[in-house]
Amino acid sequence: MNGLLLAVSWLTVLPFPAREVDARACRQAITLAPVVGALLGVFGAVLLWGLSALGAPGLLAGLLTVAALALVTRGMHVDGLADTVDGLGCYGPPERALSVMRDGGAGPFAVVALIIVVGVQAVALAELAASGRWLTVVLACAVSRAAFVFCCRRGLPSARPEGMGSLVAGTQPWWLVACWWGVLLLGGAFALPGSWWLGPISVLLAGAFLLVFTAHVRRRFGGITGDVLGAAAELTTTLVLAVSVLN
């Protein structure tokens, strides 16, 4: 229960503080992150439906839904994406890249990445609203938080000796990673009525992307950080939403 409270308070703005924040609670919070992601997806789907029912244009509804999801997660994942992209785009050794990520400013790489990610998500949400595929929003958010489990799998170290990354890196056994992604593959078949194959394909592509992404950040940074987790969440959300509207 302590791990679930930490997952909710860490990944949302809801005031449910954990009784104790230690390595065990952090490990449990990562394990339960997809559950919180699914709840965020339900919130996003209901908001998108409500805006559409009120007559909001599709793109406006999509943009407002993206903004609301950023607000209820304190913008952590968007910030993580910006910092990670700037770190990957700079020259120099891993120490230099990690220093750039800690700086907190948004460089040109971050600005371009944020524009593309927010734009793609908003357009995809508009298309999903037009076709009434609300469950796809839930799938995308669940997959994005399952990216935490994937990035924190055994064998992938932390890039720093301190911070959230050091507490959660390497804590998730492979069997647990496989279980979560198997559940999402199955759930993906029900997320897009009429095009059932697109859901599982989007989940598989998200997993393949994370394999490449985590291998690259390990070479570039030496391992994962909290920012890397945020970037993984935003990029997998974008990928699942984009693939889901291809038909």
Buried (B, 14 or more C-beta within 10 A) or exposed (E): EBBBBBBBBBBBEEEEEBEEBEEBBBBBBBBBBBBBBBBBBBBBBEBBBEBBEEEBEBBEBBBBBBBBBBEBBEBBBBBBBBBBBBBBBBEEEBEEBBEBBEEEEBBEBBEEBBEEBBBBBBBBBBBBBEBEBBBBBBBBBBBBBBBBBBBBBEEBBBBBEEBBBBBBBBBBEEEBBEEBBEBBBEBBEEBBEEBEEBBBBBBBBBBEBBEEBBEEBBEBBBBBBBBBBBBBBBBBBBBBBBBBBEE
